Amino acid sequence: MSETLSYFDFIIDIFFNYKEDSLKDVEKMEKDFKSIGDKYLRYLSFDYTTRINKIKEGISLNEKFLLSIVNQYENNYNKNISKFNSNKRAIEINKLRSTLKLFIRDWTIEGKKERDITYNPIISEIKNYFSDLKNKKILVPGAGLCRLAYEIAKLGFEVDAIEVSYYMIICSNFILNSNLKKNEYQIQPLIHSFNCLKNENDPFQIFNFPDENINEIKSSKNFGKLNIIPGDFILSFKDKNNCYDGVITSFFLDTANNIIQFIDIIYNILNKGGIWLNIGPLLYHFHDIQNEVSIELSWEEVRKIILKFGFEIKFEKMIDCTYSAIEDRLKTTIYTCIFFIAIKS
């Protein structure tokens, strides 16, 4: 690849070409329907051409939102990058679609139930631990679309939200720093999958977001400070010490190649008496990827390591929850998550 072309250029190109890439999938769907012939098409309870058109409408709605995010980059990225990394393009397209779907979990009223199960225990305990919220600094690694970090900042904390995904960073910056009105945007992020459906109209559900007036809340006197930091957790913090009063890990620990290193870094960056709150499963992300280190340990083993580093585990329990799940589908993954509170002694 030319030195003038960057991964960031590639990401921006994926945003700009969302519609073109998505319509290729629609073309295949239309071809597949035609291939079964009139003999079987007559059994359908719907006109497949109507479905195709509804999908195209949804793609256009999503494109409107995605372009509003990246229009600022239109004249500042290398458009020739489309012809590079063709083998990786499908992977990157799916990353963008997954990010679009995560808006449901983090920034819509429909995602509140799932958010409450995972975020509320953390928010409750962090409020209980700190009697004085001011001048307390919290780190949220693997912040995703930053809703949890935003909720903690609403309490009055200074929060650093670090995230390695460009898709998440670009979208988070837009939603948190663009003075959006409540329910200003609409998206249809479910139109890219017709698997495990119970009802025919499920993929066409329209979601409004954000579910509250972010600018108004950020402008209130009680709001602390929220910093969105692009970067890798290990590279950013492996040499840092005693710089946070709290670390919040939500669905993050099992993203490590080496979970022991994650624990080491968390211990080092916490001030003495600092709190570490965790919720999430141990679904190790690299367990089936060739040429990637993957240290896979049970919770019993991880717990012993946490204690060896010098943490005191004050509380732990298991919480069943979902992640970016859509209700009323024929398949739902339930995670048994470990929720614990650990103090750096």
C-alpha positions in Angstrom: 0.0 0.0 0.0 1.2 3.5 -0.7 2.6 5.4 2.2 0.1 8.2 1.6 -2.7 5.8 2.4 -3.6 5.2 6.0 -5.9 2.9 7.9 -7.9 6.0 8.9 -8.4 6.7 5.2 -9.7 3.2 4.8 -12.2 3.6 7.7 -13.5 6.8 6.3 -13.9 5.2 2.9 -16.0 2.4 4.5 -18.3 5.1 5.9 -18.6 6.9 2.6 -19.2 3.7 0.6 -21.7 2.2 3.1 -24.6 2.4 0.6 -22.7 1.0 -2.3 -21.3 -1.9 -0.3 -24.7 -2.7 1.2 -26.5 -2.6 -2.1 -24.3 -5.4 -3.3 -25.8 -7.6 -0.6 -29.2 -6.6 -1.7 -28.4 -7.5 -5.3 -27.5 -11.0 -4.1 -30.7 -11.3 -2.1 -32.7 -10.4 -5.1 -30.8 -12.8 -7.3 -31.4 -15.6 -4.7 -35.1 -15.0 -4.7 -35.3 -15.1 -8.5 -33.3 -18.3 -8.5 -36.1 -20.3 -6.8 -38.5 -19.5 -9.7 -42.2 -18.8 -9.8 -43.0 -22.4 -8.6 -41.8 -21.5 -5.1 -42.1 -17.7 -5.1 -45.9 -18.1 -5.2 -45.8 -19.7 -1.7 -44.3 -16.5 -0.2 -46.8 -14.4 1.8 -45.0 -11.2 0.7 -43.7 -9.7 -2.6 -40.0 -10.0 -2.4 -39.5 -6.9 -4.6 -41.3 -4.9 -1.9 -38.9 -6.3 0.7 -36.0 -5.4 -1.5 -37.2 -1.9 -1.8 -37.8 -1.6 2.0 -34.2 -2.7 2.6 -32.9 -0.1 0.1 -34.9 2.6 2.0 -33.4 1.5 5.2 -29.9 1.6 3.7 -30.6 5.2 2.5 -31.7 6.2 6.0 -28.6 4.7 7.6 -26.4 6.4 4.9 -27.9 9.8 5.8 -26.7 9.4 9.4 -23.3 7.9 8.5 -22.5 10.7 6.0 -23.5 13.3 8.6 -20.7 11.8 10.8 -17.9 11.8 8.1 -18.8 14.7 5.8 -16.2 16.8 7.6 -13.5 14.4 6.2 -14.7 14.4 2.6 -11.9 16.6 1.3 -9.2 15.3 3.6 -8.9 11.6 2.9 -7.5 9.6 0.0 -10.4 8.3 -2.1 -8.1 6.0 -4.0 -7.9 3.7 -1.0 -11.0 1.8 -2.2 -8.9 -0.4 -4.5 -6.6 -1.4 -1.6 -7.1 -4.1 1.1 -9.9 -5.8 -0.9 -9.5 -8.9 1.2 -10.1 -7.0 4.4 -12.9 -4.9 3.1 -15.7 -7.3 4.0 -14.4 -7.5 7.6 -14.4 -3.7 7.9 -17.9 -3.4 6.4 -19.1 -5.7 9.1 -17.4 -3.7 11.8 -19.3 -0.6 10.7 -22.6 -2.5 10.6 -21.9 -3.8 14.1 -21.1 -0.3 15.3 -24.4 0.9 13.8 -26.3 -1.9 15.7 -24.6 -0.9 19.0 -26.3 2.4 18.8 -29.4 0.5 19.9 -27.8 -0.7 23.1 -26.1 2.5 24.1 -28.2 5.4 22.8 -31.8 4.4 22.3 -34.7 3.9 24.7 -35.0 0.3 23.4 -31.5 -0.4 24.8 -32.3 0.9 28.3 -33.3 -2.5 29.7 -30.0 -4.1 28.7 -28.0 -1.1 29.8 -29.6 -1.0 33.2 -28.7 -4.6 33.9 -25.0 -4.1 33.3 -24.5 -0.4 34.0 -26.6 0.2 37.0 -24.7 -2.1 39.4 -21.5 -0.2 38.5 -23.0 3.3 38.8 -24.6 2.4 42.2 -21.4 1.0 43.6 -19.2 3.9 42.4 -21.6 6.4 44.0 -21.4 4.4 47.2 -17.7 4.2 47.3 -16.9 7.9 46.7 -18.5 10.3 49.2 -16.8 13.2 47.3 -17.3 12.9 43.5 -15.3 16.0 42.6 -11.6 15.7 41.6 -12.0 11.9 41.2 -10.6 10.5 38.0 -12.1 7.3 36.4 -10.8 5.3 33.5 -13.2 3.3 31.2 -11.1 1.1 28.9 -12.9 -0.5 25.9 -15.4 2.3 26.1 -17.2 1.5 22.9 -19.8 4.1 22.1 -19.1 5.7 25.5 -22.6 5.5 27.1 -21.2 4.0 30.4 -18.4 6.6 30.5 -21.0 9.3 29.9 -23.3 8.0 32.7 -20.3 8.1 35.1 -19.4 11.7 34.0 -23.0 12.6 34.8 -22.3 11.8 38.4 -19.5 14.5 38.5 -16.4 12.4 37.8 -13.7 13.2 35.4 -13.7 10.3 33.0 -11.2 9.1 30.4 -12.8 6.7 27.9 -10.3 4.9 25.8 -11.2 2.9 22.8 -9.2 1.2 20.1 -11.8 1.0 17.3 -11.9 3.9 14.9 -15.5 3.2 14.2 -16.4 3.6 17.9 -14.3 6.7 18.3 -15.6 8.5 15.3 -19.2 7.7 16.2 -18.7 8.5 19.9 -17.2 11.9 19.1 -20.1 12.7 16.8 -22.9 11.8 19.2 -21.2 13.4 22.3 -19.9 16.6 20.7 -22.4 17.6 18.0 -25.1 19.3 20.1 -27.6 16.7 19.0 -31.2 17.1 20.0 -33.1 14.2 21.7 -34.2 11.7 19.0 -32.6 13.8 16.2 -31.6 10.8 14.1 -33.2 7.6 12.9 -31.5 4.4 11.8 -32.5 0.9 10.8 -29.4 -1.1 11.8 -31.1 -4.5 11.7 -31.7 -4.6 7.9 -28.4 -6.4 7.3 -29.5 -9.7 8.9 -32.6 -11.8 8.4 -31.4 -14.7 10.6 -33.5 -15.9 13.6 -36.5 -13.7 13.0 -39.8 -14.3 14.6 -41.7 -11.5 12.8 -41.3 -10.4 9.2 -41.1 -6.7 10.0 -38.4 -7.1 12.7 -35.5 -6.1 10.5 -37.2 -2.9 9.5 -37.6 -1.4 13.0 -36.7 2.2 13.1 -34.7 3.4 16.2 -34.6 7.1 17.3 -31.5 8.4 19.1 -30.0 9.8 21.2 -32.6 9.1 23.9 -31.8 12.2 25.9 -30.6 15.8 25.3 -26.8 15.2 25.6 -25.7 18.8 25.2 -28.2 20.0 27.9 -26.9 17.4 30.3 -23.2 18.1 29.6 -23.9 21.8 30.2 -25.3 21.2 33.7 -23.2 22.1 36.7 -23.3 18.5 37.9 -21.6 17.0 34.8 -18.0 16.3 35.4 -15.7 15.9 32.4 -15.5 13.3 29.6 -12.4 12.7 27.5 -12.6 10.3 24.6 -9.1 8.9 24.0 -8.3 6.9 20.8 -5.7 4.2 21.5 -4.8 0.7 22.7 -5.2 0.1 26.4 -1.8 -1.7 26.8 0.2 0.7 24.7 -1.4 3.7 26.4 -1.0 2.7 30.0 1.7 0.0 30.4 4.2 2.6 31.7 1.7 4.6 33.8 1.3 4.5 37.6 -1.0 5.9 40.2 -3.2 8.1 37.9 -6.8 7.0 38.5 -9.1 6.7 41.5 -11.2 4.1 39.7 -11.1 1.7 36.7 -14.4 0.4 35.2 -14.2 -2.7 32.9 -17.4 -3.7 31.2 -17.2 -6.6 28.7 -13.5 -5.8 28.5 -11.3 -8.2 30.4 -11.7 -11.1 27.9 -10.6 -8.9 25.0 -7.0 -9.4 26.3 -4.4 -11.6 24.6 -3.0 -11.9 28.1 -5.5 -11.2 30.9 -2.7 -11.2 33.5 -1.1 -8.2 31.8 -4.5 -6.3 31.9 -4.7 -7.0 35.6 -1.1 -5.8 36.1 -1.8 -2.5 34.2 -5.1 -1.9 36.1 -3.3 -2.4 39.4 -0.5 0.0 38.5 -2.6 2.9 37.2 -4.9 2.9 40.3 -4.1 5.1 43.2 -3.8 3.4 46.6 -7.3 2.7 47.8 -8.6 3.0 44.2 -11.6 0.9 43.1 -11.8 -1.5 40.2 -15.4 -2.5 39.1 -15.8 -5.2 36.5 -18.8 -6.8 34.8 -18.5 -9.2 31.9 -18.0 -12.8 30.9 -14.8 -14.6 30.0 -15.4 -15.2 26.3 -11.8 -14.8 25.2 -11.8 -12.9 22.0 -8.6 -14.5 20.5 -9.2 -18.1 21.5 -9.8 -19.3 17.9 -7.6 -16.9 16.0 -4.4 -18.4 14.5 -1.1 -16.7 15.3 -2.6 -14.7 18.2 -1.6 -15.2 21.8 -4.6 -16.2 23.9 -4.3 -16.9 27.7 -7.6 -18.4 28.7 -8.2 -18.8 32.4 -11.3 -19.7 34.5 -12.8 -17.1 36.9 -11.4 -19.1 39.8 -7.9 -18.7 38.4 -8.4 -15.1 37.5 -9.6 -14.3 41.0 -6.5 -15.8 42.5 -4.3 -13.7 40.2 -6.2 -10.5 41.2 -5.5 -11.2 44.9 -1.8 -12.0 44.2 -1.4 -8.5 42.7 -2.6 -6.9 45.9 -6.2 -6.3 45.3 -8.8 -7.0 48.0 -12.1 -8.3 46.4 -14.9 -6.7 48.5 -17.8 -8.2 46.6 -18.6 -10.5 43.8 -21.7 -12.1 42.2 -22.8 -13.5 38.9 -25.3 -11.5 36.7 -27.0 -13.0 33.7 -27.3 -10.5 30.8 -27.2 -10.0 27.1 -25.0 -7.9 24.9 -26.5 -6.0 22.0 -29.3 -8.5 21.8 -32.6 -7.8 20.1 -35.7 -9.0 21.9 -38.2 -11.4 20.5 -35.7 -13.2 18.3 -35.4 -17.0 17.8 -31.9 -16.9 19.3 -30.5 -14.9 22.2 -27.2 -15.4 23.9 -27.2 -15.1 27.7 -23.9 -14.3 29.3 -23.2 -15.2 32.9 -21.1 -12.1 33.9 -18.8 -11.7 36.8 -19.5 -8.5 38.7 -16.9 -7.7 41.3 -15.5 -4.8 43.3 -11.8 -4.8 44.0 -9.8 -2.3 46.0 -6.1 -1.6 45.6 -4.7 -2.1 49.1 
